[in-house]
Amino acid sequence: MAHKERFLRVKALLARIFVAMLVALVAVLLLDVAVGVLAPDARTAFDRMFPVGSVRHPKPYVMFGGKPGAPVAVRERPGEKSSTLNARGYRGPLPGATKEPNERRIYVLGGSTVFSGTPALSTLLQDELADVGLTHVRVFNLGVVSSVSGMELARIVYEVVDLSPDLVVMYNGNNDLSHPFSWDPRPGYPFNFMAYENHPLLESDVGSYPAITMFLYGSHIARKIGSRQFLNRFVPLAQTQSQAGYGTAAWRQQLSETYVARLIKAKRISSAFGAEFIAFFQPSQSFRIRPEPQVDGSSNLTERTAHFLDCRRRIRALIQALPESDREAIVDLSDSYDEYSGAPFKDHVHTTQAAKPFMATLLAEHIIQRFEARLR
């Protein structure tokens, strides 16, 4: 009888434990759902401005581009309704299938600084050219958020040369220096290529993949509490940085050489297909430091700013060492906002809308000076 009573007590205890665990599990699940629905948007301002699903859609050879037909929270002109990306995944109009006899086409490639704006830099550039009588010139926006020069080089080969270009324009440089500093450190790699390399569907040894971590990643609570831990578990960032020589002078030299080499390749490819080419090394907030330090660590700069200034010094030296025919294809506009009245930047590299016409005027001046005969 005593054994039976003891058995019933243990059974009742186990039943209560089971019910408690079930209640706790349901409570956690409900809380997780609530966190996902009610918690403040944890995305950065950049991610809210440029939703990943719309602007970094997987695309063959060029890594990613805009998603055709995706809605974007920008307008081509003030007062217009928010627009959608065109059939090629870019902002603004598409070039016609047939080029008019007097039509001249300019394609502007770059990252989010080219993509963004109401109106965008490309639209302002077309207006500037129209003001000097080049009304038959059409400027097309081929900006892709987070794009680097290597992706733009591929885009010229796989897309632009088929669109009857007269002039190919690159407006870039920030992403080539910023992305390796913050994420995948390897010079010449596309944005966050480590995420692609460590994708579970590409992992040949499934036993080595962190399955438990992947399961936990499905939880809103776990992602909010342990975002850095997830990153370290999924992506070997520290190891990759060490292998790349992250932060060293040799690493910054390689970043700079890779960037300049890609501009020259883009020039030669454009020329091979009958188009002119010009690249603009873009400004950023880091380049507005005055006076510039002569020796690394000689002033109280942030690590990011010191990185940018050192890379610019190297890029300028590399450009000066080029043959004249190549050197004249690259225009250094990195300090162009030094004389601008007011604060042109709203973050590290994106300018205010009010500051965009200033840059469009500079681009137009260089383009007209170099290519007016071709464009007319």
C-alpha positions in Angstrom: 0.0 0.0 0.0 2.9 2.4 0.9 4.5 1.6 -2.5 1.3 2.4 -4.3 0.9 5.8 -2.5 4.5 6.7 -3.2 4.0 5.8 -6.9 0.8 8.0 -7.1 2.6 10.9 -5.4 5.5 10.6 -7.9 3.1 10.3 -10.8 1.2 13.4 -9.6 4.5 15.3 -9.2 5.6 14.4 -12.7 2.2 15.5 -14.0 2.5 18.9 -12.3 6.0 19.3 -13.7 4.8 18.4 -17.2 2.0 20.9 -17.0 4.3 23.6 -15.6 6.8 23.0 -18.5 4.0 23.0 -21.0 2.6 26.3 -19.6 6.1 27.8 -19.6 6.7 26.7 -23.2 3.4 28.2 -24.3 4.3 31.4 -22.4 7.7 31.6 -24.1 6.2 31.0 -27.5 3.5 33.7 -26.9 6.2 36.1 -25.7 8.4 35.4 -28.7 5.5 36.1 -31.0 4.7 39.3 -29.1 8.3 40.5 -29.3 8.3 39.9 -33.1 5.0 41.8 -33.5 5.2 44.6 -30.9 8.9 45.3 -30.3 10.4 48.3 -31.9 11.9 47.8 -35.3 15.5 46.6 -34.6 16.7 47.3 -38.1 19.2 50.1 -38.6 18.2 53.4 -40.3 20.0 52.2 -43.4 18.0 48.9 -43.5 14.8 50.8 -43.0 15.7 53.2 -45.8 16.8 50.4 -48.2 14.8 47.1 -47.4 17.1 44.2 -48.2 14.4 42.2 -50.1 13.9 45.1 -52.5 17.4 46.4 -53.1 19.7 43.4 -52.6 17.9 40.8 -54.6 20.1 37.9 -55.7 21.3 38.3 -59.3 23.6 36.2 -61.4 27.3 37.3 -61.9 26.8 40.7 -60.2 25.9 39.2 -56.8 22.7 41.2 -56.3 20.7 44.1 -57.6 17.3 45.7 -57.2 14.3 43.4 -57.4 12.2 44.2 -60.5 8.9 45.8 -59.6 9.7 46.2 -55.9 8.3 49.2 -54.2 10.8 51.8 -52.9 10.1 54.7 -50.5 11.7 57.3 -52.8 10.2 59.3 -55.7 11.8 60.4 -58.9 10.6 64.0 -58.4 9.2 65.9 -55.4 5.4 65.6 -55.2 5.2 62.3 -57.1 4.0 59.1 -55.5 6.5 56.5 -54.2 7.7 54.5 -57.1 8.6 50.9 -58.0 11.9 49.6 -59.4 11.8 49.1 -63.2 11.9 45.8 -65.0 15.7 45.6 -64.6 15.6 46.4 -60.9 16.8 50.0 -61.1 15.2 53.3 -60.3 13.8 55.5 -63.0 13.1 54.9 -66.7 14.5 52.2 -68.8 16.4 52.9 -72.1 14.3 52.1 -75.2 14.9 48.9 -77.1 15.9 51.0 -80.1 18.3 54.0 -79.7 17.1 57.2 -81.5 19.5 58.6 -84.1 20.3 61.7 -82.0 20.0 60.1 -78.6 23.0 59.9 -76.3 23.0 57.6 -73.3 24.8 57.9 -70.0 24.7 55.2 -67.4 25.6 56.0 -63.8 26.8 53.1 -61.6 27.4 53.2 -57.9 26.0 52.3 -54.5 23.2 53.8 -52.4 24.5 57.3 -53.0 23.6 56.9 -56.7 20.4 54.9 -56.0 18.9 57.4 -53.4 17.5 60.9 -53.6 14.3 62.7 -54.6 15.4 63.3 -57.3 18.4 61.0 -57.6 21.9 62.2 -58.7 21.3 60.8 -62.2 18.2 62.9 -62.6 19.9 66.0 -61.4 22.8 65.4 -63.8 20.4 65.1 -66.7 18.8 68.4 -65.8 22.3 70.0 -65.6 23.1 68.7 -69.1 19.8 69.9 -70.5 20.5 73.4 -69.2 23.5 73.7 -71.5 21.5 72.4 -74.5 22.2 68.7 -74.3 18.5 67.9 -74.2 18.9 64.7 -76.2 21.1 63.1 -73.5 19.4 60.5 -71.3 21.0 59.7 -68.0 20.0 56.3 -66.5 20.4 55.4 -62.8 22.1 52.0 -62.3 22.8 52.5 -58.6 22.6 49.3 -56.5 22.5 49.6 -52.7 25.8 48.3 -51.1 27.4 47.7 -54.5 31.2 47.8 -54.8 33.4 48.6 -57.8 33.9 44.9 -58.7 30.2 44.4 -58.9 29.9 47.5 -61.1 32.6 46.2 -63.3 30.7 43.0 -63.8 27.5 45.0 -64.4 29.2 46.8 -67.2 30.1 43.5 -68.9 26.8 41.7 -68.4 24.3 44.6 -68.7 25.6 48.1 -69.8 27.4 47.1 -73.0 24.1 45.7 -74.3 22.3 49.0 -73.7 24.1 51.2 -76.3 26.1 53.4 -73.9 27.8 56.6 -75.0 29.3 57.3 -71.6 29.7 55.0 -68.6 30.0 56.9 -65.2 31.1 55.4 -61.9 30.5 57.3 -58.7 31.9 55.2 -56.0 34.7 54.4 -53.6 33.0 54.5 -50.2 31.8 51.0 -50.2 35.1 49.7 -51.4 36.7 51.1 -48.2 33.8 50.9 -45.8 32.6 47.3 -46.3 36.0 45.7 -45.6 36.4 47.9 -42.6 33.1 46.8 -41.1 32.3 43.4 -42.5 34.0 41.0 -44.9 37.6 42.3 -44.8 38.9 40.7 -48.0 39.9 43.2 -50.7 37.9 42.8 -53.8 35.1 40.7 -52.3 31.4 41.6 -52.8 29.3 42.9 -49.9 29.1 40.4 -47.0 30.4 37.5 -49.2 31.1 35.6 -46.0 27.4 35.1 -45.5 27.2 33.4 -48.9 30.2 31.2 -48.1 28.7 30.1 -44.8 25.2 29.4 -46.0 24.0 26.0 -44.7 22.8 24.9 -48.2 26.4 25.3 -49.4 28.0 23.6 -46.5 29.5 20.3 -47.6 30.0 18.9 -44.1 26.6 19.3 -42.5 27.9 17.9 -39.2 30.0 21.0 -38.8 27.1 23.5 -39.2 25.8 24.9 -35.9 22.3 23.3 -36.0 21.3 24.2 -32.5 22.3 27.9 -33.1 20.3 27.8 -36.3 17.2 26.5 -34.4 17.6 29.3 -31.8 17.9 31.9 -34.5 14.2 31.3 -35.3 13.4 33.0 -32.0 12.7 36.8 -31.9 13.9 36.9 -28.3 17.1 35.1 -29.0 17.9 37.3 -32.0 17.4 40.5 -30.0 19.4 39.3 -27.0 22.3 37.5 -28.9 22.7 39.1 -32.3 26.4 39.5 -31.9 26.7 35.9 -30.6 24.8 34.6 -33.7 27.1 36.5 -36.0 30.2 35.1 -34.4 28.8 31.6 -34.5 27.6 31.7 -38.1 30.5 33.7 -39.6 34.2 33.4 -38.8 34.7 37.2 -38.9 37.6 37.4 -36.5 39.4 34.5 -38.3 38.8 36.0 -41.7 40.1 39.4 -40.5 43.2 37.9 -39.2 43.9 36.0 -42.5 43.3 39.2 -44.5 45.7 41.3 -42.4 42.9 43.5 -41.3 44.0 47.0 -40.1 47.5 46.7 -41.4 49.2 49.1 -43.9 49.5 46.2 -46.4 45.8 45.5 -46.2 44.9 49.1 -46.8 47.3 49.2 -49.7 45.6 46.1 -51.3 42.2 47.7 -50.8 43.4 50.8 -52.6 45.1 49.0 -55.4 42.1 46.8 -56.0 39.8 49.8 -56.3 42.0 51.7 -58.7 42.6 48.6 -60.8 38.9 48.0 -61.2 38.3 51.6 -62.4 40.9 51.1 -65.1 39.4 47.8 -66.2 36.0 49.4 -66.4 37.5 52.1 -68.6 39.1 49.6 -71.0 36.0 47.4 -71.2 33.8 50.5 -71.9 36.2 51.6 -74.6 36.2 48.2 -76.2 32.5 48.5 -76.7 32.7 52.0 -78.1 31.7 54.0 -74.9 33.5 56.7 -73.1 34.3 56.3 -69.4 34.8 58.4 -66.3 35.0 57.5 -62.6 34.4 59.8 -59.7 36.0 59.0 -56.4 33.2 60.1 -54.1 33.3 62.3 -50.9 32.5 61.1 -47.4 32.3 62.6 -44.0 35.7 61.2 -43.1 37.3 63.2 -45.8 36.2 66.5 -44.2 38.9 66.3 -41.5 41.1 69.4 -41.5 44.0 69.5 -41.1 44.8 65.9 -42.2 47.2 63.9 -40.1 50.6 63.4 -41.7 51.4 60.3 -39.7 49.0 57.5 -38.6 47.9 58.0 -35.1 49.1 61.6 -34.9 45.7 63.0 -34.0 42.6 62.0 -32.1 40.8 60.4 -35.1 38.4 57.6 -34.9 39.7 54.3 -36.3 37.2 54.5 -39.2 38.3 58.1 -40.2 42.0 57.2 -40.0 41.3 54.2 -42.2 39.6 56.3 -44.8 42.2 59.0 -44.8 45.0 56.6 -45.2 43.3 54.7 -48.0 42.7 58.0 -49.8 46.3 58.9 -49.6 47.2 55.6 -51.2 44.5 55.9 -53.9 45.7 59.4 -54.8 49.3 58.1 -55.1 48.2 55.2 -57.3 46.2 57.5 -59.6 49.2 59.8 -60.0 51.3 56.9 -61.0 49.0 55.9 -63.8 49.7 56.7 -67.5 48.0 60.0 -68.5 45.4 58.3 -70.6 44.2 56.3 -67.6 44.8 59.0 -65.0 42.5 61.4 -66.7 39.6 58.9 -66.5 39.5 59.1 -62.7 38.4 62.3 -61.0 39.0 62.7 -57.3 36.0 64.5 -55.8 36.6 63.2 -52.3 37.1 66.7 -50.9 34.6 68.5 -53.1 32.3 69.4 -50.2 35.0 71.2 -48.3 33.8 74.5 -49.7 30.1 73.7 -49.4 28.3 76.0 -47.0 26.3 74.0 -44.4 26.4 70.3 -43.4 26.2 68.2 -46.6 26.1 64.8 -45.0 23.3 63.2 -43.0 25.5 60.2 -42.1 29.0 58.9 -43.1 28.4 59.1 -46.8 24.8 59.9 -47.8 24.3 63.6 -48.4 21.2 65.7 -47.7 18.9 66.3 -50.7 19.9 69.9 -50.6 23.6 69.0 -51.2 22.9 66.8 -54.2 22.6 69.6 -56.9 26.0 70.8 -55.9 27.5 67.4 -56.7 25.4 67.1 -59.9 26.9 70.4 -61.1 30.4 69.2 -60.5 29.7 65.9 -62.4 28.2 67.9 -65.3 31.2 70.2 -65.5 33.7 67.4 -65.8 31.5 65.4 -68.3 30.9 68.5 -70.5 34.6 69.4 -70.4 35.7 65.9 -71.5 32.9 64.6 -73.6 30.8 67.4 -75.0 31.7 66.6 -78.6 30.7 63.0 -78.2 27.4 63.9 -76.4 26.5 66.5 -79.0 
